[in-house]
Structures are given as C-alpha cells and as structure tokens.
Amino acid sequence: MSDYSLLCKGVFSMRDKDRTDYAIRLHQVTRAFGSHAVIRELSLDIERNEIFGLLGPSGSGKTTLVKMIAGIDAASSGEVTLLGSKLPKLAMMERIGYMAQSDALYGELSAKENLAFFAALFGLRGARRNERMVYVMELVGLAHAFNQQVNSYSGGMKRRLSLAIALLHEPEVLILDEPTVGIDPLLRKSIWSELDKLSAQGTTILVTTHVMDEADKCHRLGMIREGALIAVGTPEELKSETGSASIEDAFLHYGGAAR
C-alpha cells in the first residue's frame, strides 16, 4: 500500500524522512466536543517550506484543525507537533503567524496602532518594526489607511489588516484560515504571489480554503470531509488519480467515494 493510501486511511507514516523535514506533524489526532468528534483520528505531515492547502466545505473541521496546529486549541487525543515541539506550547506563538476567520482587531485604534501593539508582542522594535509595518500595509493594499481607525474599515479591509498582522514578524510557519474571503481578485493574486515568495524563502504556509483556483496554487492539498482526510497529494496528483480536469471534480470524486 502506498504512503498516499496510508495517509488517506489516517495511518501515520514517516515516509523514510528525518523528523526535521517536517514543520507540522499530526498523529492520530481527534478533537471531540462531548460525544461529537469534529476531527477523527487524523494523521498528516506538512513539509518545511511548502504551501499546504486544506480544502473542504464549511463544517468539515478545517478551522478546528488549524486551531490545534496554532496551539489555540488542544486535541482530545493524539499528538500535534509544530517545528519539533509538541503542542500546546505558548512559546511557539512567536514563531508562527496565525490569521483566524474572525478578525481579532482593536476597532478603536488605528491600523498603525494595531500593528504596533502586535509588533510589541512579537518582540519587534525600532527601525525594523517600522520597516515591517510599512511593508505589510503596502502588501495588503492598505498603505493609504495606515492612520485610519479600524472601526471605519470595511469587512474586506479588516481581513487585509489581519493578514498584515500575521505576516508582520516574518514567522517560520504561517497559518491562514480562509485568508482571501472578501478580497478582490487583483489583490488576491498579489497576496498569492507573496505567499509563493515566502515559501521560496523558507516559510511553511498552511492555508484553508474552499476556493478551487486557490487550491490549485498550493504545493500539496489535504481534502477534508466530516473531520477526516479523504485525499492528500499535489493538485496534479489528485486530478490524475481521479481522471479529473479540475480540483473541484477531484474533490467531488473523493467526497462521493467517502459517502
């Protein structure tokens, strides 16, 4: 049986690699709320420097999974390892950037004041702090609103500011939960170009999405349904495996097979 098949069945596999090759490892992870398991005995390896996408519908368990990887939530059973450390471990927060679906911003403050607050938490100081604040605001297209109160931002602008904050301290691992919701196509293209550049420079990126053209941009994908992985591979592998012309068709194929 191939490693790909083993992963799809939730069986942990080292794939004959050293532990240091992986930024994120999950071994038989379950997250239950009462008697309801949202994540079910899920095992997955995410390599360093890759852009890994979690593709699945609302309610499939994507957000619960990334919260455990970020150390915000804890598994009911199983093991989550991030950059060689078992989670949850609060000290890891300085090494990761996390963008949640809900924007954690201070509305009464300006964007600049929000960035300065999070920069202090991340240990950024002086000229480096100011340089990064300007850079990330330009990246997300908000340089014009640097001193504007966040309460006056639109929903899309708040998403972009949340992304800027996640990128601020140049984290080793970047975890993005539906990062481009409400962002226009041109800016979304620019953001994905930056993600490619960050990956090439050594950042590991985990992104959840239900947008099929974004899924195609990931180096590898994990398709998730009802808290379980139903397929793992590169976009081309998943399309070839199912004889599909698109990721959407491939997902429907695996989803149908899982019923």
TIPABA-746258 format. One record per residue (C-alpha): y, x, z. Coordinates in pm, 1 decimal, m for minus. Layout:
// TIPABA-746258
py->Y px->X pz->Z
...
This chain:
// TIPABA-746258
py->0.0 px->0.0 pz->0.0
py->345.1 px->140.1 pz->m89.9
py->620.6 px->213.4 pz->162.8
py->821.9 px->m60.9 pz->m5.7
py->546.9 px->m313.7 pz->64.8
py->511.4 px->m189.2 pz->422.1
py->882.3 px->m235.3 pz->488.3
py->875.7 px->m585.2 pz->345.6
py->596.7 px->m666.8 pz->589.4
py->803.8 px->m525.9 pz->877.6
py->580.8 px->m222.3 pz->934.4
py->760.8 px->92.1 pz->1049.3
py->722.9 px->387.9 pz->813.9
py->855.2 px->743.7 pz->843.6
py->823.8 px->790.5 pz->466.5
py->741.0 px->1156.2 pz->536.3
py->1104.5 px->1234.2 pz->618.4
py->1261.9 px->1403.8 pz->913.6
py->1442.5 px->1177.2 pz->1160.8
py->1774.7 px->1344.0 pz->1074.9
py->1762.5 px->1192.3 pz->725.0
py->1835.4 px->850.8 pz->870.4
py->2166.3 px->724.1 pz->1003.6
py->2020.1 px->390.3 pz->1117.4
py->1664.5 px->303.9 pz->1217.5
py->1524.3 px->m27.0 pz->1334.4
py->1169.2 px->m56.0 pz->1463.0
py->1012.7 px->m398.2 pz->1517.4
py->1346.4 px->m546.9 pz->1626.5
py->1357.5 px->m906.6 pz->1745.4
py->1663.5 px->m1094.8 pz->1870.9
py->1592.7 px->m1429.4 pz->2030.6
py->1821.6 px->m1685.8 pz->2188.6
py->1599.2 px->m1883.2 pz->2418.6
py->1289.0 px->m1972.4 pz->2219.8
py->1463.8 px->m1928.8 pz->1884.7
py->1421.7 px->m1589.3 pz->1714.6
py->1716.7 px->m1511.6 pz->1485.4
py->1573.8 px->m1170.1 pz->1389.8
py->1195.2 px->m1136.6 pz->1377.8
py->1014.2 px->m801.4 pz->1415.2
py->1238.1 px->m632.3 pz->1159.5
py->1195.0 px->m263.8 pz->1068.8
py->1431.0 px->m72.8 pz->842.0
py->1551.3 px->281.0 pz->769.4
py->1900.8 px->345.1 pz->629.7
py->1959.2 px->694.8 pz->498.6
py->2266.1 px->904.4 pz->566.0
py->2546.8 px->877.7 pz->309.5
py->2409.8 px->569.7 pz->136.6
py->2572.0 px->232.1 pz->82.6
py->2316.5 px->m17.2 pz->207.4
py->2370.1 px->m387.5 pz->148.4
py->2227.6 px->m677.7 pz->345.7
py->2206.3 px->m973.5 pz->113.0
py->2131.0 px->m1320.8 pz->237.5
py->2267.0 px->m1673.5 pz->280.9
py->2466.6 px->m1793.2 pz->581.2
py->2240.2 px->m1826.3 pz->882.5
py->1989.5 px->m1567.3 pz->761.4
py->2059.9 px->m1329.7 pz->1051.7
py->2286.5 px->m1072.0 pz->883.4
py->2565.1 px->m1085.9 pz->1142.5
py->2323.4 px->m1079.5 pz->1437.2
py->2157.3 px->m773.6 pz->1285.9
py->2478.1 px->m575.1 pz->1229.7
py->2599.9 px->m658.2 pz->1581.4
py->2287.4 px->m493.9 pz->1721.5
py->2337.9 px->m190.9 pz->1497.0
py->2700.5 px->m165.4 pz->1610.1
py->2589.9 px->m179.9 pz->1974.3
py->2776.1 px->m504.1 pz->2041.2
py->2455.0 px->m698.2 pz->2098.5
py->2115.3 px->m583.1 pz->2225.5
py->1773.1 px->m650.0 pz->2079.2
py->1536.1 px->m873.1 pz->2276.0
py->1259.8 px->m630.7 pz->2182.1
py->1212.9 px->m334.0 pz->1953.4
py->1428.9 px->m28.5 pz->1906.4
py->1763.2 px->35.7 pz->1731.8
py->1864.8 px->397.8 pz->1669.7
py->2206.1 px->498.5 pz->1538.2
py->2282.3 px->860.9 pz->1448.1
py->1984.9 px->969.5 pz->1657.3
py->2083.4 px->773.7 pz->1970.6
py->1908.5 px->464.1 pz->2099.8
py->2132.7 px->161.4 pz->2137.7
py->2313.0 px->3.8 pz->2306.3
py->2528.0 px->307.7 pz->2390.0
py->2903.2 px->260.0 pz->2431.1
py->2986.3 px->623.9 pz->2348.9
py->2878.6 px->558.6 pz->1988.6
py->3184.2 px->341.1 pz->1920.1
py->3396.2 px->647.5 pz->1839.3
py->3150.1 px->741.7 pz->1564.0
py->3132.9 px->405.0 pz->1391.4
py->3376.8 px->171.5 pz->1223.0
py->3297.6 px->m198.2 pz->1259.0
py->3460.2 px->m484.5 pz->1075.0
py->3344.6 px->m821.4 pz->1204.3
py->3362.7 px->m1154.7 pz->1025.2
py->3618.5 px->m1270.2 pz->1281.4
py->3937.9 px->m1066.7 pz->1285.0
py->3997.3 px->m902.9 pz->1625.9
py->4371.1 px->m853.4 pz->1591.6
py->4673.1 px->m892.2 pz->1820.1
py->4880.8 px->m1154.0 pz->1643.3
py->5197.5 px->m1099.8 pz->1845.5
py->5206.0 px->m732.5 pz->1743.9
py->5296.8 px->m582.7 pz->1407.9
py->5032.1 px->m426.2 pz->1184.0
py->5168.7 px->m84.6 pz->1278.3
py->5135.3 px->m163.0 pz->1649.9
py->4779.1 px->m289.8 pz->1597.7
py->4687.3 px->30.1 pz->1415.6
py->4849.3 px->245.2 pz->1683.9
py->4653.3 px->64.0 pz->1955.4
py->4318.6 px->117.3 pz->1783.9
py->4410.3 px->474.1 pz->1691.0
py->4455.6 px->548.7 pz->2062.0
py->4112.6 px->401.5 pz->2136.0
py->3963.0 px->624.4 pz->1866.7
py->4141.1 px->934.0 pz->2000.0
py->4379.7 px->979.1 pz->1705.7
py->4711.4 px->1142.1 pz->1796.0
py->5029.1 px->1282.2 pz->1643.5
py->5068.3 px->1360.0 pz->1274.7
py->4703.0 px->1289.1 pz->1197.5
py->4733.1 px->940.8 pz->1344.9
py->5045.9 px->864.0 pz->1142.6
py->4890.6 px->1000.7 pz->824.0
py->4578.4 px->785.0 pz->863.2
py->4779.0 px->472.3 pz->945.4
py->4983.9 px->505.6 pz->627.3
py->4677.2 px->590.4 pz->417.4
py->4463.6 px->292.8 pz->522.7
py->4751.0 px->46.9 pz->482.9
py->4808.5 px->171.6 pz->128.7
py->4436.8 px->149.0 pz->57.9
py->4417.0 px->m219.3 pz->151.7
py->4745.6 px->m305.1 pz->m18.7
py->4946.7 px->m378.2 pz->294.9
py->5198.7 px->m93.8 pz->296.3
py->5477.8 px->m346.9 pz->235.5
py->5380.2 px->m539.5 pz->550.9
py->5342.6 px->m240.7 pz->784.2
py->5604.4 px->m364.4 pz->1031.8
py->5533.2 px->m734.3 pz->988.7
py->5399.3 px->m939.6 pz->1280.4
py->5030.2 px->m1016.4 pz->1226.2
py->5077.7 px->m1383.7 pz->1316.8
py->5269.5 px->m1415.9 pz->990.0
py->4983.8 px->m1269.5 pz->785.0
py->4768.2 px->m1488.4 pz->562.8
py->4393.6 px->m1501.2 pz->624.4
py->4331.0 px->m1255.1 pz->341.8
py->4591.2 px->m1013.2 pz->478.1
py->4424.5 px->m1022.8 pz->819.8
py->4090.4 px->m935.2 pz->659.7
py->4252.1 px->m640.0 pz->487.2
py->4411.2 px->m520.4 pz->811.2
py->4073.4 px->m544.9 pz->986.2
py->3925.3 px->m325.4 pz->715.2
py->4209.8 px->m75.3 pz->755.8
py->4136.3 px->m52.9 pz->1129.3
py->3764.2 px->3.9 pz->1066.0
py->3849.5 px->292.4 pz->831.7
py->4122.4 px->440.5 pz->1049.8
py->3925.7 px->712.3 pz->1233.7
py->3701.8 px->818.4 pz->941.1
py->3378.6 px->707.5 pz->1110.5
py->3037.6 px->855.8 pz->1034.3
py->2893.3 px->505.8 pz->996.2
py->3093.5 px->214.1 pz->859.3
py->2960.3 px->m136.7 pz->927.7
py->3129.3 px->m412.1 pz->729.6
py->3038.8 px->m779.3 pz->776.8
py->3148.6 px->m974.3 pz->466.9
py->3447.7 px->m740.3 pz->417.7
py->3592.3 px->m880.6 pz->95.2
py->3599.0 px->m1252.4 pz->176.9
py->3942.6 px->m1383.1 pz->80.5
py->4040.1 px->m1064.0 pz->m103.5
py->4148.8 px->m1079.9 pz->m466.7
py->3923.2 px->m922.6 pz->m735.3
py->4156.8 px->m633.4 pz->m819.2
py->4186.7 px->m519.6 pz->m458.1
py->3815.0 px->m573.5 pz->m405.0
py->3748.4 px->m331.5 pz->m692.5
py->3979.4 px->m76.0 pz->m529.4
py->3804.2 px->m113.4 pz->m194.4
py->3461.2 px->m62.1 pz->m350.1
py->3591.7 px->246.8 pz->m525.9
py->3695.1 px->382.3 pz->m185.0
py->3354.0 px->298.3 pz->m38.3
py->3188.6 px->498.5 pz->m316.3
py->3418.2 px->790.8 pz->m237.7
py->3348.6 px->770.4 pz->135.5
py->2975.1 px->766.1 pz->72.0
py->3003.0 px->1073.8 pz->m150.5
py->3191.5 px->1247.2 pz->132.7
py->2914.6 px->1175.6 pz->383.8
py->2983.7 px->831.3 pz->533.5
py->2694.3 px->590.8 pz->576.6
py->2801.6 px->236.3 pz->488.2
py->2626.5 px->m86.7 pz->583.1
py->2774.9 px->m397.1 pz->424.9
py->2667.9 px->m759.8 pz->447.0
py->2740.9 px->m984.8 pz->154.6
py->2635.8 px->m1295.8 pz->m31.6
py->2836.4 px->m1191.8 pz->m341.6
py->2589.1 px->m1086.7 pz->m608.8
py->2814.1 px->m846.7 pz->m803.6
py->2888.5 px->m661.4 pz->m478.6
py->2517.1 px->m638.3 pz->m403.0
py->2472.2 px->m465.0 pz->m737.9
py->2715.4 px->m191.4 pz->m626.7
py->2501.3 px->m89.6 pz->m327.5
py->2268.3 px->208.2 pz->m346.5
py->1994.3 px->1.1 pz->m182.2
py->1959.7 px->m358.4 pz->m69.5
py->1775.1 px->m540.2 pz->202.4
py->1725.7 px->m906.1 pz->118.1
py->1708.1 px->m1113.6 pz->435.1
py->1595.2 px->m1470.4 pz->487.6
py->1538.4 px->m1652.9 pz->816.6
py->1563.9 px->m1331.2 pz->1016.8
py->1310.0 px->m1131.8 pz->817.7
py->1338.0 px->m878.2 pz->536.2
py->1182.9 px->m1018.3 pz->221.4
py->1255.3 px->m715.9 pz->m1.1
py->1405.3 px->m366.4 pz->16.3
py->1496.9 px->m137.7 pz->m273.7
py->1764.2 px->m31.2 pz->m518.6
py->1919.3 px->m312.1 pz->m723.4
py->1737.5 px->m184.4 pz->m1030.8
py->1404.0 px->m165.1 pz->m846.4
py->1439.6 px->m520.5 pz->m719.2
py->1527.2 px->m654.1 pz->m1064.3
py->1246.1 px->m458.3 pz->m1228.8
py->991.8 px->m564.6 pz->m963.6
py->1064.1 px->m930.9 pz->m1033.7
py->1138.9 px->m908.3 pz->m1405.6
py->1487.7 px->m1042.5 pz->m1332.3
py->1808.5 px->m989.5 pz->m1525.9
py->2026.4 px->m1019.7 pz->m1216.0
py->2018.5 px->m964.3 pz->m840.5
py->2064.7 px->m1338.2 pz->m794.0
py->1747.6 px->m1408.7 pz->m990.3
py->1562.8 px->m1138.6 pz->m797.0
py->1674.6 px->m1288.7 pz->m465.1
py->1562.8 px->m1634.7 pz->m571.7
py->1228.6 px->m1490.1 pz->m673.4
py->1169.7 px->m1325.7 pz->m334.4
py->1312.5 px->m1624.2 pz->m149.4
py->1082.4 px->m1859.8 pz->m333.1
py->783.5 px->m1637.8 pz->m262.4
py->871.6 px->m1639.0 pz->109.1
py->860.5 px->m2016.2 pz->147.7
